[in-house]
């Protein structure tokens, strides 16, 4: 069984027992979290597609880690003008282990 969820403006395909990294969510490591913004649930040939969400569907998971991704360099330059700017950015994330998919 799998599901497509929406979190942080992005969509993720999750399966039971798998893990997914989403944008930072509130919660401590080891706590349980419920995501109810489920867009699609599939189980073999049986597929439920929501308009825009599937009624009564939810994902229950455990927060495995709260961390920061790799550093990304942002470099801007305008040729022949002497304009150069360098910035760095690290995105916060929450890693979730999916325990249950309720359809």
N, CA, C and O of each residue as an XYZ file, in Angstrom:
412
protein
N       0.837     -1.168      0.000
C       0.000      0.000      0.000
C       0.888      1.239      0.000
O       1.913      1.284      0.681
N       0.482      2.241     -0.771
C       1.228      3.484     -0.838
C       0.261      4.663     -0.823
O      -0.945      4.504     -1.014
N       0.820      5.846     -0.592
C       0.006      7.058     -0.569
C       0.843      8.216     -1.085
O       2.072      8.188     -1.033
N       0.158      9.227     -1.581
C       0.805     10.468     -1.985
C       0.310     11.544     -1.025
O      -0.891     11.798     -0.924
N       1.251     12.174     -0.323
C       0.899     13.200      0.657
C       1.461     14.540      0.221
O       2.368     14.611     -0.609
N       0.905     15.609      0.797
C       1.398     16.951      0.525
C       1.879     17.543      1.840
O       1.155     17.559      2.835
N       3.124     18.031      1.824
C       3.699     18.650      3.016
C       4.687     19.720      2.573
O       5.589     19.452      1.780
N       4.515     20.920      3.082
C       5.431     22.001      2.743
C       5.360     22.425      1.290
O       6.350     22.909      0.740
N       4.206     22.253      0.657
C       4.060     22.656     -0.737
C       4.600     21.658     -1.732
O       4.602     21.930     -2.933
N       5.057     20.510     -1.269
C       5.590     19.473     -2.150
C       4.798     18.185     -1.950
O       4.131     18.008     -0.931
N       4.878     17.292     -2.929
C       4.178     16.017     -2.848
C       5.195     14.893     -2.719
O       6.248     14.913     -3.357
N       4.863     13.906     -1.880
C       5.764     12.785     -1.616
C       4.980     11.484     -1.721
O       3.835     11.403     -1.277
N       5.602     10.468     -2.313
C       5.014      9.131     -2.361
C       5.625      8.339     -1.211
O       6.845      8.201     -1.123
N       4.772      7.821     -0.328
C       5.244      7.114      0.853
C       4.657      5.706      0.889
O       3.564      5.460      0.378
N       5.395      4.796      1.496
C       4.927      3.434      1.721
C       5.094      3.109      3.193
O       5.864      3.756      3.903
N       4.371      2.111      3.637
C       4.447      1.704      5.045
C       5.832      1.135      5.335
O       6.320      0.275      4.602
N       6.462      1.614      6.402
C       7.798      1.164      6.775
C       8.906      2.000      6.158
O      10.057      1.903      6.584
N       8.584      2.820      5.163
C       9.581      3.657      4.515
C       9.774      4.964      5.259
O       9.031      5.282      6.188
N      10.778      5.715      4.840
C      11.012      7.014      5.466
C      11.035      8.087      4.390
O      11.341      7.821      3.228
N      10.707      9.300      4.798
C      10.650     10.422      3.873
C      11.157     11.667      4.587
O      10.909     11.854      5.778
N      11.879     12.528      3.843
C      12.362     13.798      4.387
C      11.466     14.905      3.866
O      11.362     15.119      2.658
N      10.822     15.604      4.784
C       9.940     16.717      4.425
C      10.508     17.991      5.034
O      11.443     17.945      5.833
N       9.940     19.123      4.650
C      10.375     20.375      5.258
C      10.055     20.363      6.744
O       9.173     19.631      7.194
N      10.769     21.170      7.494
C      10.711     21.127      8.962
C       9.289     21.195      9.504
O       8.508     22.074      9.140
N       8.972     20.242     10.387
C       7.700     20.189     11.091
C       7.975     20.266     12.586
O       9.044     19.871     13.052
N       7.013     20.773     13.326
C       7.161     20.872     14.772
C       7.077     19.489     15.395
O       6.256     18.670     14.981
N       7.918     19.222     16.385
C       7.901     17.941     17.090
C       9.298     17.517     17.480
O      10.289     17.949     16.892
N       9.355     16.660     18.487
C      10.626     16.143     18.976
C      10.926     14.795     18.329
O      10.026     14.113     17.838
N      12.193     14.428     18.336
C      12.598     13.126     17.813
C      11.976     12.031     18.674
O      12.079     12.070     19.900
N      11.335     11.060     18.038
C      10.684      9.966     18.750
C       9.194     10.174     18.943
O       8.489      9.241     19.329
N       8.700     11.367     18.683
C       7.267     11.614     18.862
C       6.494     11.166     17.615
O       7.056     11.018     16.530
N       5.199     10.959     17.807
C       4.321     10.507     16.734
C       3.664     11.708     16.074
O       3.276     12.669     16.740
N       3.546     11.637     14.750
C       2.956     12.734     13.992
C       1.916     12.165     13.029
O       2.078     11.058     12.516
N       0.856     12.921     12.788
C      -0.194     12.501     11.865
C      -0.312     13.529     10.753
O      -0.482     14.720     11.015
N      -0.222     13.071      9.515
C      -0.380     13.926      8.345
C      -1.686     13.533      7.668
O      -1.849     12.390      7.242
N      -2.615     14.476      7.568
C      -3.916     14.146      7.001
C      -4.156     14.773      5.635
O      -5.271     14.716      5.116
N      -3.130     15.366      5.051
C      -3.252     15.943      3.710
C      -2.850     14.883      2.676
O      -1.803     14.994      2.038
N      -3.695     13.856      2.521
C      -3.427     12.723      1.637
C      -4.149     12.959      0.318
O      -5.367     13.141      0.295
N      -3.402     12.957     -0.772
C      -3.971     13.236     -2.085
C      -4.400     11.974     -2.828
O      -5.324     12.019     -3.641
N      -3.735     10.841     -2.557
C      -4.042      9.600     -3.258
C      -3.610      8.416     -2.409
O      -2.590      8.475     -1.723
N      -4.387      7.343     -2.456
C      -4.048      6.104     -1.764
C      -4.199      4.974     -2.769
O      -5.216      4.881     -3.455
N      -3.178      4.104     -2.859
C      -3.217      2.995     -3.797
C      -2.849      1.690     -3.132
O      -1.976      1.631     -2.266
N      -3.539      0.635     -3.562
C      -3.258     -0.710     -3.067
C      -3.487     -1.675     -4.226
O      -4.589     -2.195     -4.399
N      -2.446     -1.910     -5.017
C      -2.585     -2.766     -6.191
C      -3.447     -2.091     -7.247
O      -3.119     -1.003     -7.721
N      -4.554     -2.739     -7.617
C      -5.463     -2.188     -8.619
C      -6.445     -1.176     -8.021
O      -7.049     -0.394     -8.755
N      -6.607     -1.188     -6.705
C      -7.544     -0.288     -6.032
C      -6.848      1.038     -5.730
O      -5.979      1.101     -4.861
N      -7.232      2.099     -6.448
C      -6.628      3.414     -6.281
C      -7.723      4.427     -5.970
O      -8.722      4.515     -6.684
N      -7.524      5.192     -4.895
C      -8.460      6.259     -4.536
C      -7.757      7.592     -4.746
O      -6.699      7.846     -4.171
N      -8.356      8.442     -5.578
C      -7.796      9.757     -5.847
C      -8.736     10.791     -5.240
O      -9.944     10.751     -5.473
N      -8.182     11.709     -4.467
C      -8.984     12.713     -3.802
C      -9.265     13.918     -4.679
O      -8.614     14.124     -5.703
N     -10.244     14.709     -4.265
C     -10.567     15.947     -4.977
C     -10.640     17.111     -4.007
O     -11.767     17.481     -3.679
N      -9.622     17.714     -3.523
C      -8.212     17.378     -3.717
C      -7.673     16.364     -2.707
O      -6.585     15.826     -2.913
N      -8.401     16.086     -1.622
C      -7.919     15.137     -0.612
C      -8.824     13.929     -0.518
O     -10.008     14.008     -0.847
N      -8.273     12.799     -0.065
C      -9.059     11.584      0.176
C      -9.680     11.721      1.559
O      -8.976     11.929      2.547
N     -11.014     11.603      1.623
C     -11.719     11.747      2.898
C     -11.371     10.611      3.848
O     -11.407      9.440      3.471
N     -11.035     10.967      5.081
C     -10.761      9.975      6.114
C      -9.387      9.345      6.049
O      -9.065      8.509      6.893
N      -8.568      9.710      5.087
C      -7.227      9.114      4.964
C      -6.232      9.915      5.792
O      -6.334     11.138      5.898
N      -5.267      9.209      6.380
C      -4.232      9.855      7.187
C      -2.993      8.975      7.223
O      -3.069      7.760      7.037
N      -1.876      9.593      7.459
C      -0.598      8.904      7.597
C      -0.118      9.111      9.026
O      -0.076     10.241      9.513
N       0.239      8.035      9.690
C       0.794      8.111     11.036
C       2.253      7.709     10.961
O       2.590      6.672     10.389
N       3.115      8.526     11.536
C       4.539      8.237     11.480
C       5.257      8.691     12.731
O       4.686      9.348     13.602
N       6.527      8.322     12.797
C       7.390      8.676     13.910
C       8.513      9.565     13.394
O       9.112      9.282     12.357
N       8.793     10.636     14.119
C       9.884     11.517     13.733
C      11.203     10.844     14.092
O      11.471     10.551     15.258
N      12.022     10.604     13.070
C      13.297      9.921     13.260
C      14.419     10.929     13.478
O      15.302     10.702     14.305
N      14.393     12.041     12.744
C      15.478     13.019     12.847
C      14.967     14.414     12.501
O      14.053     14.584     11.694
N      15.580     15.392     13.129
C      15.405     16.797     12.773
C      16.807     17.284     12.424
O      17.716     17.200     13.249
N      16.986     17.790     11.215
C      18.337     18.181     10.841
C      18.356     19.265      9.798
O      17.347     19.907      9.504
N      19.558     19.452      9.237
C      19.754     20.443      8.193
C      20.450     19.775      7.022
O      21.341     18.945      7.202
N      20.039     20.143      5.834
C      20.599     19.563      4.619
C      21.975     20.121      4.310
O      22.524     20.902      5.087
N      22.532     19.721      3.181
C      23.854     20.218      2.796
C      23.808     21.695      2.419
O      22.761     22.219      2.038
N      24.945     22.350      2.529
C      25.019     23.770      2.212
C      24.986     23.960      0.698
O      25.669     23.265     -0.054
N      24.175     24.918      0.282
C      24.051     25.246     -1.135
C      24.599     26.652     -1.330
O      24.227     27.575     -0.605
N      25.477     26.815     -2.302
C      26.050     28.121     -2.612
C      25.199     28.811     -3.672
O      24.855     28.215     -4.692
N      24.866     30.068     -3.418
C      24.124     30.887     -4.374
C      25.077     31.995     -4.808
O      25.496     32.814     -3.990
N      25.422     32.019     -6.106
C      26.391     32.977     -6.622
C      25.732     33.802     -7.715
O      25.193     33.258     -8.679
N      25.778     35.128     -7.558
C      25.235     36.045     -8.558
C      26.372     36.877     -9.126
O      27.280     37.286     -8.402
N      26.312     37.125    -10.436
C      27.366     37.908    -11.072
C      26.801     38.595    -12.302
O      26.014     38.015    -13.051
N      27.214     39.840    -12.498
C      26.886     40.556    -13.735
C      28.205     40.851    -14.434
O      29.083     41.508    -13.875
N      28.330     40.369    -15.632
C      29.611     40.496    -16.309
C      29.932     41.953    -16.631
O      29.056     42.766    -16.926
N      31.216     42.237    -16.562
C      31.797     43.555    -16.879
C      31.347     44.679    -15.950
O      31.616     45.844    -16.242
N      30.682     44.379    -14.862
C      30.206     45.422    -13.951
C      30.849     45.352    -12.575
O      30.681     46.263    -11.766
N      31.583     44.281    -12.303
C      32.210     44.130    -10.999
C      31.241     43.739     -9.902
O      31.530     43.919     -8.719
N      30.083     43.201    -10.291
C      29.055     42.815     -9.317
C      29.146     41.322     -9.050
O      28.951     40.509     -9.954
N      29.441     40.964     -7.806
C      29.497     39.557     -7.395
C      28.936     39.430     -5.995
O      29.292     40.205     -5.107
N      28.056     38.454     -5.791
C      27.482     38.194     -4.478
C      27.465     36.684     -4.256
O      27.080     35.921     -5.142
N      27.881     36.268     -3.081
C      27.844     34.860     -2.720
C      27.027     34.712     -1.445
O      27.233     35.436     -0.472
N      26.106     33.771     -1.466
C      25.299     33.463     -0.294
C      25.315     31.960     -0.082
O      25.538     31.194     -1.020
N      25.077     31.542      1.155
C      24.946     30.132      1.469
C      23.591     29.870      2.100
O      22.996     30.759      2.709
N      23.106     28.639      1.949
C      21.794     28.288      2.502
C      21.778     26.812      2.885
O      22.282     25.964      2.148
N      21.198     26.515      4.040
C      20.977     25.134      4.471
C      19.518     24.998      4.853
O      19.023     25.738      5.703
N      18.822     24.049      4.225
C      17.395     23.859      4.458
C      17.175     22.912      5.633
O      17.806     21.858      5.711
N      16.283     23.284      6.546
C      15.909     22.411      7.654
C      14.979     21.316      7.150
O      14.176     21.546      6.246
N      15.087     20.124      7.734
C      14.216     19.023      7.340
C      13.803     18.203      8.551
O      14.422     18.266      9.613
N      12.737     17.430      8.361
C      12.269     16.463      9.336
C      12.174     15.121      8.633
O      11.528     15.011      7.591
N      12.807     14.106      9.187
C      12.727     12.764      8.603
C      11.677     11.967      9.365
O      11.718     11.871     10.592
N      10.729     11.393      8.611
C       9.598     10.671      9.196
C       9.616      9.225      8.718
O       9.780      8.952      7.528
N       9.443      8.298      9.665
C       9.251      6.875      9.323
C       7.747      6.613      9.332
O       7.077      6.860     10.335
N       7.219      6.112      8.218
C       5.765      5.888      8.091
C       5.422      4.582      8.784
O       5.937      3.522      8.430
N       4.526      4.674      9.795
C       4.114      3.499     10.548
C       2.810      2.922     10.028
O       2.646      1.702      9.996
N       1.874      3.779      9.620
C       0.557      3.297      9.231
C      -0.060      4.225      8.193
O       0.101      5.443      8.259
N      -0.773      3.628      7.228
C      -1.539      4.379      6.237
C      -2.996      4.004      6.416
O      -3.378      2.857      6.181
N      -3.817      4.964      6.832
C      -5.246      4.733      6.995
C      -5.968      5.248      5.749
O      -5.820      6.414      5.384
N      -6.745      4.383      5.098
C      -7.417      4.801      3.870
C      -8.903      4.978      4.101
O      -9.634      5.328      3.174
